[in-house]
Amino acid sequence: MSTDEFGGLTEHVRELAEGHTTSEALVARAVERIEASQGTINAFRWVRSEEALAEAREADRRLAAGERLPLLGVPVAVKDDTDVAGLPTLFGCQGDIVAAGSDGEATRRLRAAGAVIVGKTNSCELGQWPFTEGPAFGATRNPWSTDHTPGGSSGGSAAAVAAGLVPAALGSDGAGSIRIPSAWTHLVGIKPQRGRVSLHPYSDAFQGLAVNGPLARTVADAALLLDVVQGPHPEDLHRPDAIDASTAARREPGRLRIALAWRPPLTLTRTGPHPEVRRAVTGIAEALARLGHHVEEARPRYGLIGLSFVPRATAGVAEVAALHPEPALLDPRTRSAMRSGKRLGGRVVRAARAREARQHARIGEIFDGRGFDVVLAPTTATPPPRIGTFDHLGAWRTNAVMAAACPYAWPWNVLGWPGVNVPAGLTADGLPVGAQLLGPAGSEETLISLAAQLEADQRWYEKRPHAPGISRSTPVEQ
């Protein structure tokens, strides 16, 4: 495949190294497509057009001189909760916020690998919701259907990659915010182990719930981006040992015992998977069994894990919202979460975090006691909602609708363990849905290897969206 708008990271790296294209050409095309799609997809909050082109020309000079780095000259994007020197980190908010004086650690590592950061992608306000809409920037739309959300909170990153604007992007995941939009835009999204990718200068963000990770169209591309950005800052609290994600993506996983978990943790919504989600995830389970794995229905012992999640999540929102210079500009639902976070902070949130070791033991029993290697579950309970579904809802109603649509992802944030969304197919209406592969602490290599084996069987990367302002070249394959 030649480098077209849907070329991936690994393809771009190879084409640049072999002299078949230039960084300037790749970046110029990315910038052109970003700007052309803003009226339809609206994936970006900031576009670094001139700076990125200048950096691309410098990358071409370095390539011509024989220099090689993992991503030298390749365009990528980061979510607007990640500091990029010279740009404000608005994180979905309105208002005037001072530009970051230096790059965050993940940005620094991207630049050190030679990547060209073309811009910062949209997020819902402070990353709270599974949709990417708000008064600050409007609505980010799903390239598979512009009437629907790409999900959130990393919806801008997901839309940018799914639309072929960039080959891969960074997102963040505090309750499913990489996995949910990956599911709803037909992408591979990796939520790494807590601490795998530094959040510095935001230490222990959202009370340890949040992590950064990649969104891409293939497992190899997501693994390469993870390898580039992984590693701690000296001030980080969580410092897991390094992994080799790219090598994992190239090897067989061996025969694994996989628990198919249909029931989500208690959310008080009585939610279950939509029939088309159940059909799609069943198809993934059948594919895994055909590939030689033992697949059996089983459920982690979640207990009342929500009693730990809610104080940590709301306290995290309160901490981040307190940094905003104009709190009156924040969404009323954000201000409600701030009030809850203040009430549940301090002793309550400390008690919630103290329960994590017991939760590791209880939920981890599915691995350590029952002998499963991986949990397979729906990533979401529903296909992507329509744009505007959450408009005019109060805080309580937003949370209830959100919990019903997305009850499966957030427990792994409480645990700090890794998970990978894989595309599970399309609904009858052509909307993507996903399945997540979940593992115990430090299990990214197993999950990535399994996802790569599944990708070779399913070939999901051959399906591409065909939305206005995206691409005239390849229609979606139903």
C-alpha positions as CSV (number, residue, x, y, z in Angstrom):
1,M,0.0,0.0,0.0
2,S,1.4,3.4,-0.8
3,T,1.1,6.2,1.7
4,D,-2.4,7.4,1.2
5,E,-4.5,9.3,3.8
6,F,-5.1,6.0,5.6
7,G,-1.4,5.1,5.8
8,G,-0.2,4.2,9.3
9,L,2.7,5.0,11.5
10,T,4.8,2.0,10.5
11,E,4.1,2.6,6.9
12,H,5.0,6.3,7.1
13,V,8.3,5.4,8.9
14,R,9.2,2.9,6.2
15,E,8.3,5.2,3.3
16,L,10.3,8.0,4.8
17,A,13.3,5.8,5.4
18,E,13.2,4.5,1.9
19,G,12.8,8.0,0.4
20,H,9.4,7.4,-1.2
21,T,7.9,10.4,0.4
22,T,8.9,13.4,2.6
23,S,7.9,14.6,6.0
24,E,6.9,17.9,4.4
25,A,4.5,16.1,2.1
26,L,3.0,14.0,4.8
27,V,2.6,16.9,7.2
28,A,1.2,19.3,4.5
29,R,-1.3,16.7,3.5
30,A,-2.3,16.1,7.2
31,V,-2.7,19.9,7.7
32,E,-4.7,20.3,4.5
33,R,-7.1,17.5,5.5
34,I,-7.5,18.7,9.0
35,E,-8.4,22.2,7.8
36,A,-10.8,20.8,5.1
37,S,-12.5,18.5,7.6
38,Q,-13.0,21.0,10.5
39,G,-16.4,22.0,9.2
40,T,-17.6,18.4,9.2
41,I,-15.6,16.4,11.7
42,N,-14.2,19.2,13.9
43,A,-11.5,17.0,15.4
44,F,-9.0,19.7,16.4
45,R,-8.9,22.5,18.9
46,W,-5.4,23.7,17.8
47,V,-3.6,23.2,14.5
48,R,0.1,23.9,14.4
49,S,0.2,24.5,10.6
50,E,3.3,26.7,10.2
51,E,5.3,25.2,13.1
52,A,4.6,21.6,12.0
53,L,5.6,22.4,8.4
54,A,8.9,24.0,9.6
55,E,9.5,20.9,11.8
56,A,8.8,18.6,8.9
57,R,11.4,20.4,6.7
58,E,13.9,20.0,9.5
59,A,13.0,16.3,9.7
60,D,13.6,15.9,6.0
61,R,17.1,17.4,6.4
62,R,17.8,15.0,9.2
63,L,16.5,12.0,7.2
64,A,18.6,13.1,4.2
65,A,21.7,13.2,6.5
66,G,21.0,9.5,7.4
67,E,19.5,10.1,10.8
68,R,16.9,7.5,11.9
69,L,14.5,7.8,14.9
70,P,11.4,5.8,15.6
71,L,9.0,8.4,14.3
72,L,11.3,10.9,12.5
73,G,9.1,13.1,10.3
74,V,5.8,11.4,11.0
75,P,2.7,13.6,11.8
76,V,0.8,12.7,15.0
77,A,-1.7,14.5,17.2
78,V,-2.2,14.8,21.0
79,K,-5.3,15.4,23.0
80,D,-5.9,18.8,24.5
81,D,-5.2,17.7,28.0
82,T,-1.5,17.2,27.1
83,D,0.9,20.2,27.4
84,V,2.5,21.4,24.2
85,A,4.8,24.3,24.7
86,G,3.3,27.6,23.4
87,L,-0.3,26.4,23.4
88,P,-2.8,26.5,26.3
89,T,-4.1,23.2,27.6
90,L,-7.8,24.0,27.6
91,F,-9.1,20.4,28.1
92,G,-12.4,21.1,26.5
93,C,-13.1,24.3,28.5
94,Q,-13.9,27.9,27.5
95,G,-11.8,30.8,28.8
96,D,-8.4,32.3,28.6
97,I,-5.7,29.9,29.9
98,V,-2.0,30.7,29.8
99,A,0.0,28.8,27.2
100,A,2.1,26.0,28.5
101,G,5.7,27.0,29.0
102,S,7.1,23.6,28.3
103,D,6.1,20.2,26.8
104,G,4.5,17.6,29.0
105,E,6.6,14.4,29.3
106,A,4.6,12.5,26.7
107,T,5.0,15.4,24.2
108,R,8.7,15.5,25.0
109,R,9.1,11.8,24.3
110,L,7.2,12.2,21.0
111,R,9.5,15.0,19.9
112,A,12.6,13.0,21.0
113,A,11.4,10.2,18.7
114,G,11.2,12.7,15.8
115,A,7.4,13.0,15.6
116,V,5.8,16.2,14.2
117,I,2.9,17.2,16.3
118,V,0.4,18.8,13.9
119,G,-2.1,19.8,16.6
120,K,-4.2,19.1,19.7
121,T,-7.5,17.3,19.4
122,N,-10.9,18.1,21.0
123,S,-12.0,16.7,24.3
124,C,-15.2,17.2,26.3
125,E,-14.9,19.4,29.3
126,L,-12.3,17.9,31.7
127,G,-12.7,14.5,30.1
128,Q,-15.8,13.6,32.0
129,W,-18.2,12.2,29.4
130,P,-18.4,9.7,26.5
131,F,-19.1,12.4,24.0
132,T,-17.0,15.2,22.6
133,E,-19.3,18.2,22.5
134,G,-19.5,21.6,24.2
135,P,-19.9,25.3,23.9
136,A,-16.1,25.8,23.7
137,F,-15.7,24.2,20.3
138,G,-19.0,22.7,19.2
139,A,-19.4,19.0,18.4
140,T,-16.8,16.6,17.2
141,R,-18.4,14.2,14.8
142,N,-17.9,10.5,13.9
143,P,-16.3,9.9,10.5
144,W,-18.5,6.8,10.1
145,S,-21.6,8.9,10.5
146,T,-21.5,12.6,11.2
147,D,-24.9,12.5,12.9
148,H,-23.2,10.5,15.7
149,T,-20.6,11.1,18.4
150,P,-17.1,9.5,18.1
151,G,-17.3,9.1,21.8
152,G,-15.2,10.7,24.5
153,S,-13.4,12.0,26.1
154,S,-10.7,11.3,23.5
155,G,-13.2,11.9,20.7
156,G,-11.1,14.3,18.8
157,S,-8.1,11.9,18.7
158,A,-10.4,9.1,17.6
159,A,-12.1,11.1,14.9
160,A,-8.8,12.4,13.6
161,V,-7.3,8.9,13.2
162,A,-10.5,7.3,11.9
163,A,-10.9,10.0,9.3
164,G,-7.3,9.5,8.1
165,L,-6.2,13.0,9.2
166,V,-3.3,11.6,11.2
167,P,-2.0,8.0,11.3
168,A,-2.2,7.8,15.1
169,A,-2.9,10.0,18.1
170,L,-2.5,10.1,21.9
171,G,-5.6,10.1,24.1
172,S,-6.2,9.7,27.8
173,D,-8.4,7.2,29.7
174,G,-9.9,7.9,33.1
175,A,-13.1,5.8,32.8
176,G,-12.8,4.4,29.3
177,S,-11.9,7.6,27.4
178,I,-9.5,5.8,25.0
179,R,-11.4,2.6,24.7
180,I,-14.9,4.0,24.2
181,P,-14.1,6.3,21.3
182,S,-11.9,3.6,19.8
183,A,-14.9,1.3,19.9
184,W,-17.2,3.8,18.3
185,T,-14.7,4.7,15.5
186,H,-13.3,1.3,14.6
187,L,-9.9,1.8,16.1
188,V,-7.4,0.0,18.3
189,G,-7.1,1.9,21.6
190,I,-4.7,0.9,24.3
191,K,-5.2,1.9,28.0
192,P,-1.9,1.1,29.5
193,Q,-1.0,0.1,33.0
194,R,-1.1,3.1,35.4
195,G,2.2,5.0,35.1
196,R,3.2,3.3,31.8
197,V,3.0,6.7,30.0
198,S,3.9,9.7,32.1
199,L,1.2,12.3,32.8
200,H,3.8,14.8,34.1
201,P,3.3,17.6,35.0
202,Y,0.0,16.3,36.2
203,S,0.9,13.8,38.8
204,D,-1.5,11.0,39.7
205,A,-4.2,12.6,37.6
206,F,-7.8,12.1,38.6
207,Q,-6.8,10.3,41.8
208,G,-4.9,7.6,39.8
209,L,-7.7,6.8,37.4
210,A,-6.2,8.5,34.3
211,V,-3.6,7.2,31.9
212,N,-2.4,8.3,28.5
213,G,-2.3,5.9,25.6
214,P,-2.5,5.5,21.8
215,L,-5.3,5.3,19.3
216,A,-4.5,3.9,15.8
217,R,-6.0,1.8,13.0
218,T,-3.7,-1.2,13.6
219,V,-2.2,-3.0,16.5
220,A,1.4,-2.4,15.2
221,D,0.8,1.3,15.0
222,A,-0.7,1.5,18.5
223,A,2.2,-0.5,19.8
224,L,4.8,1.6,18.1
225,L,3.3,4.8,19.6
226,L,3.1,3.2,23.0
227,D,6.8,2.2,22.8
228,V,7.7,5.8,21.9
229,V,5.8,7.5,24.7
230,Q,6.2,5.0,27.6
231,G,8.5,5.7,30.5
232,P,8.4,7.8,33.7
233,H,9.3,11.3,34.5
234,P,11.7,11.5,37.5
235,E,8.8,12.9,39.6
236,D,6.2,10.3,38.7
237,L,4.6,8.2,41.5
238,H,4.0,5.1,39.4
239,R,6.9,3.5,37.6
240,P,6.2,0.1,36.0
241,D,9.0,-1.7,34.3
242,A,9.3,-1.1,30.5
243,I,7.6,-3.3,28.0
244,D,8.3,-4.0,24.3
245,A,4.9,-3.5,22.7
246,S,6.1,-3.7,19.1
247,T,7.8,-7.0,19.6
248,A,4.6,-8.3,21.3
249,A,2.6,-7.2,18.3
250,R,4.7,-9.5,16.1
251,R,4.6,-12.7,18.1
252,E,1.9,-15.3,18.7
253,P,0.2,-15.1,22.1
254,G,0.1,-18.9,22.7
255,R,-3.1,-20.6,23.8
256,L,-4.9,-18.5,26.3
257,R,-7.9,-19.0,28.7
258,I,-10.3,-16.1,28.0
259,A,-13.3,-15.2,30.2
260,L,-16.2,-13.8,28.3
261,A,-17.8,-11.3,30.7
262,W,-21.3,-10.1,29.7
263,R,-22.4,-8.6,33.0
264,P,-21.0,-5.2,33.9
265,P,-20.4,-4.1,37.5
266,L,-23.4,-2.7,39.4
267,T,-24.4,0.7,38.0
268,L,-28.1,0.8,39.1
269,T,-29.1,1.2,35.4
270,R,-30.0,-2.5,34.8
271,T,-28.1,-2.1,31.6
272,G,-27.1,-4.9,29.3
273,P,-25.5,-5.0,25.9
274,H,-27.5,-3.8,22.9
275,P,-28.3,-6.8,20.6
276,E,-25.9,-5.6,17.9
277,V,-23.2,-5.2,20.5
278,R,-23.8,-8.7,21.8
279,R,-23.7,-10.1,18.2
280,A,-20.5,-8.3,17.5
281,V,-18.7,-9.4,20.7
282,T,-20.0,-12.9,20.3
283,G,-18.3,-12.8,16.9
284,I,-15.0,-11.9,18.5
285,A,-15.4,-14.6,21.1
286,E,-16.0,-17.2,18.3
287,A,-13.0,-15.9,16.4
288,L,-10.8,-16.3,19.4
289,A,-12.1,-19.9,20.0
290,R,-11.4,-20.7,16.3
291,L,-7.9,-19.4,16.7
292,G,-7.3,-22.0,19.4
293,H,-8.1,-20.2,22.7
294,H,-10.3,-21.5,25.4
295,V,-13.3,-19.1,25.8
296,E,-15.7,-19.5,28.6
297,E,-18.3,-17.2,30.1
298,A,-17.2,-15.9,33.5
299,R,-17.5,-12.7,35.4
300,P,-14.9,-10.8,37.6
301,R,-16.1,-10.3,41.2
302,Y,-16.5,-6.5,40.8
303,G,-18.3,-6.1,44.1
304,L,-19.3,-2.5,44.9
305,I,-16.4,-1.0,43.0
306,G,-18.4,2.0,42.1
307,L,-18.2,3.2,45.7
308,S,-14.4,3.6,45.0
309,F,-14.8,5.1,41.6
310,V,-17.2,7.9,42.3
311,P,-15.2,9.6,45.0
312,R,-12.0,9.3,43.0
313,A,-13.6,10.6,39.8
314,T,-15.4,13.5,41.3
315,A,-12.4,14.5,43.5
316,G,-10.3,14.4,40.4
317,V,-12.7,16.7,38.5
318,A,-12.7,19.1,41.5
319,E,-8.9,19.2,41.5
320,V,-8.6,19.9,37.8
321,A,-11.5,22.4,37.7
322,A,-10.0,24.3,40.6
323,L,-7.1,25.3,38.2
324,H,-9.5,27.1,35.8
325,P,-9.2,30.9,36.1
326,E,-12.9,31.4,35.3
327,P,-15.0,28.7,37.0
328,A,-18.2,30.5,36.0
329,L,-17.5,29.4,32.4
330,L,-17.6,25.7,33.3
331,D,-20.5,23.6,32.4
332,P,-23.1,23.4,35.2
333,R,-22.6,19.6,35.3
334,T,-18.9,20.2,35.9
335,R,-19.7,22.5,38.8
336,S,-22.0,19.9,40.2
337,A,-19.2,17.3,40.0
338,M,-16.9,19.9,41.7
339,R,-19.3,20.2,44.6
340,S,-19.5,16.4,44.9
341,G,-15.7,16.1,44.7
342,K,-15.2,18.5,47.5
343,R,-17.7,16.6,49.7
344,L,-16.1,13.3,48.8
345,G,-12.5,14.4,49.0
346,G,-10.1,14.1,51.9
347,R,-10.9,11.1,54.1
348,V,-13.5,9.6,51.8
349,V,-11.3,9.5,48.8
350,R,-8.4,8.3,50.8
351,A,-10.6,5.4,52.0
352,A,-11.6,4.7,48.4
353,R,-8.0,4.5,47.4
354,A,-7.1,2.3,50.4
355,R,-9.6,-0.3,49.1
356,E,-7.7,-0.8,45.9
357,A,-5.4,-3.6,47.2
358,R,-8.5,-5.6,48.3
359,Q,-10.1,-4.9,44.9
360,H,-6.9,-6.2,43.2
361,A,-7.2,-9.4,45.1
362,R,-11.0,-9.9,44.7
363,I,-11.2,-9.0,41.0
364,G,-7.8,-10.5,40.2
365,E,-9.0,-13.9,41.5
366,I,-10.4,-14.4,37.9
367,F,-6.7,-14.5,36.8
368,D,-4.9,-15.9,39.9
369,G,-7.6,-18.2,41.2
370,R,-9.6,-19.3,38.2
371,G,-6.7,-19.4,35.8
372,F,-7.9,-17.0,33.1
373,D,-5.4,-15.0,31.2
374,V,-7.6,-12.4,29.7
375,V,-11.2,-11.0,30.2
376,L,-13.2,-10.3,27.0
377,A,-16.0,-7.8,27.4
378,P,-18.0,-5.3,25.4
379,T,-16.3,-1.9,25.4
380,T,-19.7,-0.2,25.5
381,A,-23.3,-1.4,25.9
382,T,-24.6,0.5,22.9
383,P,-23.5,1.8,19.5
384,P,-22.5,5.5,19.4
385,P,-25.3,7.9,20.3
386,R,-26.4,10.7,18.1
387,I,-24.9,14.1,18.4
388,G,-26.9,16.1,21.0
389,T,-28.1,13.1,23.0
390,F,-26.7,14.7,26.1
391,D,-27.8,18.3,25.4
392,H,-29.9,19.9,28.1
393,L,-29.5,17.0,30.5
394,G,-28.7,17.8,34.1
395,A,-25.8,16.3,36.0
396,W,-27.8,13.3,37.4
397,R,-29.5,12.5,34.1
398,T,-26.2,12.8,32.2
399,N,-24.5,10.4,34.6
400,A,-27.4,7.9,34.3
401,V,-27.5,7.9,30.5
402,M,-23.7,7.7,30.4
403,A,-23.6,4.8,32.8
404,A,-26.2,2.9,30.8
405,A,-24.3,3.4,27.5
406,C,-20.8,2.8,28.9
407,P,-20.8,0.5,32.0
408,Y,-17.9,-1.8,31.1
409,A,-14.7,0.3,30.9
410,W,-14.2,2.2,34.2
411,P,-13.5,-0.6,36.7
412,W,-10.1,-1.2,35.0
413,N,-9.3,2.5,35.8
414,V,-9.9,1.9,39.5
415,L,-7.6,-1.1,39.3
416,G,-4.9,0.7,37.2
417,W,-4.6,-2.4,34.9
418,P,-4.3,-2.4,31.1
419,G,-7.0,-3.0,28.5
420,V,-7.1,-2.9,24.7
421,N,-10.1,-2.0,22.6
422,V,-10.4,-3.9,19.3
423,P,-12.9,-3.3,16.5
424,A,-15.7,-5.8,16.7
425,G,-17.6,-4.8,13.5
426,L,-20.4,-2.6,12.3
427,T,-24.0,-2.5,13.1
428,A,-26.7,-2.8,10.4
429,D,-26.5,1.0,10.2
430,G,-22.8,1.0,9.6
431,L,-21.8,2.2,13.1
432,P,-18.7,0.7,14.8
433,V,-18.7,-1.1,18.1
434,G,-15.8,-2.7,20.0
435,A,-14.7,-5.3,22.4
436,Q,-12.1,-4.9,25.1
437,L,-9.3,-7.3,26.1
438,L,-8.6,-6.8,29.8
439,G,-5.7,-8.2,31.8
440,P,-4.0,-8.0,35.2
441,A,-1.2,-5.7,36.2
442,G,1.5,-5.3,33.5
443,S,-0.2,-7.6,31.0
444,E,0.0,-5.2,28.0
445,E,2.3,-7.5,26.0
446,T,-0.2,-10.4,26.3
447,L,-3.1,-8.2,25.3
448,I,-1.2,-6.6,22.4
449,S,-0.1,-10.0,21.1
450,L,-3.7,-11.4,21.3
451,A,-5.1,-8.3,19.6
452,A,-2.5,-8.6,16.8
453,Q,-3.5,-12.3,16.2
454,L,-7.1,-11.3,16.1
455,E,-6.4,-8.4,13.7
456,A,-4.6,-10.8,11.3
457,D,-7.8,-12.9,11.3
458,Q,-10.4,-10.1,11.2
459,R,-8.5,-7.6,9.0
460,W,-10.5,-4.7,10.4
461,Y,-8.1,-2.1,9.0
462,E,-9.6,-2.8,5.6
463,K,-12.8,-1.1,6.5
464,R,-12.8,2.7,6.3
465,P,-15.4,5.4,6.7
466,H,-16.8,7.4,3.9
467,A,-18.2,10.6,5.4
468,P,-18.4,14.1,3.8
469,G,-15.1,15.9,3.8
470,I,-13.1,12.7,4.6
471,S,-12.2,10.6,1.6
472,R,-13.5,9.8,-1.8
473,S,-11.1,6.9,-2.3
474,T,-12.5,3.9,-0.3
475,P,-16.1,3.3,0.7
476,V,-16.9,1.5,3.8
477,E,-17.1,-2.3,3.6
478,Q,-20.3,-3.6,5.1
